[in-house]
Each structure stands twice: as C-alpha cells, then as structure tokens.
Amino acid sequence: MEKLVIKGPTPLKGEIKINGAKNAAVAILPATLLIDGICTLDNLPHISDVMISCEILEKLGAKITWNTKNCITIDTRHIDTTQTPLDLTSKFRASYYMIGSMLGRKGEIEVGMPGGCQLGARPIDQHIKGFEMLGATVSVGNGVIYAKADSLVGNSIYMDIVSVGATINIMLAAVLAKGTTTIDNAAKEPHVVDVANFLNAMGADIRGAGTDIIKINGVDRLNGNSTYSVVPDQIEAGTFMLAAVATKGDLLIKNCITKHLDSITAKIVEVGGIVEDFGDSLHVYCNHRPSKANIKTLPYPGFPTDLQPQMGVVLALADGTSIINESIWESRFQYTQELNKMGAQITAQGKTAIFEGVETLSGSPVCSTDLRAGAALIIAGTAANGVTEVHNLEHIDRGYEDIEEKFRSIGAQINRIKT
Ligand code: EPU
C-alpha cells in the first residue's frame, strides 16, 4: 500500500507537459483488434488502465513491442481466442470496448462485467441496444457479458442518452459491418473524435465525429501500417489549470488542445483567474482568492464531470457560496466528505452540493474515493496548510502518469511513501 504525503501550502509555478488522453487510449487499444495488421501508437499515457488493456490484448493474441515508455507497436494479425481474462476485464471500465471491437473482428466475445470508479449506477443498456440493432445477441449474467453476431449489418441507432462509451462502442462494432450505420444523439467528447480519427487513419470510413450524428460506412478490412498519436488529455490539462487557481499559482500548461478546455477557461475567468491561450499551450494564473461560481456538469462541450471534483477544490476555497449540480454521475460528491475533513464547508445531497467557501484548508489524512477525487485531494493538499496524506492511490494511478513527479516539478512538496 502506498500513500502520498503533501506539505502545503505551495503556489504551483512552472511548466507542465500534458500526456495523451486516458479515455482515448483505453478505447484506441481495443480498437486495434479491428486491424488485420500492425500499427504504432504514440503519446500513450503510461498509466495502469493502459497496462491492463495491453495485457488483455496480449492474452487475445496481439503482439506488443514497447518502443518507448509512451509508444508501442502492436501486431493484431493473429487474434486466436474470443475469451478475455475475466479478472482483468472486470478491473476497469473501458474493458467494455473489447465487446464492440471483438464483435467486429471475430463476431464473438466474452468479457467480465466492467469495473472502474464507483460513481453510482453505470448501466450499459445503450451499448447493448446498439449491438443488438447491428444484429448481435447479447446476454449478461454471473458477472459476464457474452456477445455474438453471425454478421453485423449497419442500422440507424438513436441514443436515448448522450453516452461516450456507447457512442464509441457502437462505432467500433460498425466499422467492419455491412452497409452504413448512423448514430444519432452521439457524444461529442474529444476522445470520441480521437477514436474516429484513429480508425479512419487505419482505413475506416467514419464521418461526423464531434457532431451529434456520426455516420459509419462499413469497410471490408482495416490495414493498419500507420502510426497514430493519441490526443492530449483534456482532463489532465484541466486538472493542472484548476490546480494553478486553487493554489494561487502560475502554470504554463503545454501540449494541450486549448479549444477542448473552453468550458474550464470560462469558469476560471469567472472566478477571477487569468488564462492566456497560445493554441497548443495555456498560461493560467491567479494571485488572489477565487470568487464563487455555479457549475453544472454536462456532456461536451459543457463543463466535464471529470473536472467537477478539481473545480470543487477551487470553490471550497472561494469567496462566497457556490453550487455544483452534477448531472452525469449520482455519486460524484464522495470527495466532499474528504474535503470537509480538511476544513471545507460543503453540503452535498443527491446531485447538488453547496460550497460555503473558506479562506484556508488544513492538512488531514484523506481517502481518494475515485480517480478524479484523488486528483482533487492532491490539489487540496497542495493548497492546504500543513500535512495531507492521500490514501487509495490505485485510483489515481489508473489515470494520471507520474502524478507526484509532475506536481513536484512545479513546486509541490509531495512524496509517495509505502505504508
Ligand atoms: N448511461 C446509461 N446507459 C448506458 C451508458 C451510459 O444510462 O448504456 C448513463 C450513465 O449512467 C451516465 C451517462 O449516461 O449517467 C453518461 O455515461 P457515459 O456512457 O458517457 O460514461 P462512460 O462512457 O461510462 C466515460 C468516461 C468517464 C466519464 C464519462 C462522462 C471512459 C473510460 N470513462 O464513461 O470517465 O466520466 O464518460 O464523460 O471514457 C474518468 O475518467 O474519471 C471517468 C469516470
């Protein structure tokens, strides 16, 4: 077991380089199963969800060569089984992308019920509806999902809710289907676009990703033989933007797509921070106490739920009373109890939390209840007076590469300690 020990307060200052996006990488890796060939993936974040994805691909028959810490070459010419290791697939959420990919590649797949952060109910009915509309049969039982299709045929699929996972999964299943598939009310997140760009680079014919109607014209084969670089992580960039504001710091955040961060920039400006946009980098600073703001999380281009806890730290320290309305996940306020241990005054009920801003937080032992909660607690520990211990690091390591090295490089006094 490990914990992070942080001594604050430290205004974070300096430059930080953003890695490739976790939520794009964990979809692109399964997407390589659709390729009857070899491809190279660059800018892959070195995080545990990526490692587990690679392990599953190898168990299915893929051959992976690590060129550098962030670049692999993957040969998916010989995929010889349709059974994934159930213990591995149930370890993280994105294992559900094996279903769309393997339906396309082999017409059959068995995976463990996806795990991941406990954010409330995480149904997959829209994924299943999509697979069935393409001609697959899907059964769920005993913690296992089994899907089979003799052939997949394109169809028009209307999504009842905007779902990142279902949009990507249906896109994966449709790439090698016969005819045209249309996904209506599709998710528009940057990682949805990135998966489509990856598949198109490998030979697919997907149009409209990034809008709410995606059209996939089925092709016979994906050839690969190409190198693809994963899009910079919108959420990692937003995490450091908010860390700059919460700690009254000054950061140059490099290797990001600033357009993807518009909703965060708008809120930082609203609370009194400054954001300078250089196209592929952002200069974010705030030398005073932030002011209050209200937030409602929404699908892209709205304010992302995956930055709600980090924004919560800013509002916990803000001058005045703020309200966050979480519209995606019903249990994403667990971190507020941890912040309250540090002296925050937050009342959370259902999907709403009221933040009575306090001037300072004080260090305390806290528990990372999920991935983004963990990032928020590191920010809080850096802003707080005294020593904060963050426990349950396995959540954080699933999604942030070298998090403590990165925070240390911009001034944080942070150490990982074995307990
Ligand atoms: N939903 C359904 N039925 C479905 C699918 C989703 O009702 O079949 C509901 C969910 O319960 C939720 C909403 O639709 O209320 C949106 O869920 P979505 O499917 O978009 O979420 P996801 O694909 O499971 C991804 C990210 C999450 C991120 C959400 C929302 C990955 C691996 N995970 O989850 O990331 O919060 O989109 O943007 O891409 C994180 O990185 O910390 C994280 C939790």
Residues whose N, C-alpha, C, O or C-beta is under 5 A from the ligand:
A	BS01	EPU	N23 R93 A94 A121 R122 P123 I124 D125 Q126 H127 I161 V162 S163 V164 G165 A166 T305 D306 I328 W329 L371 R372
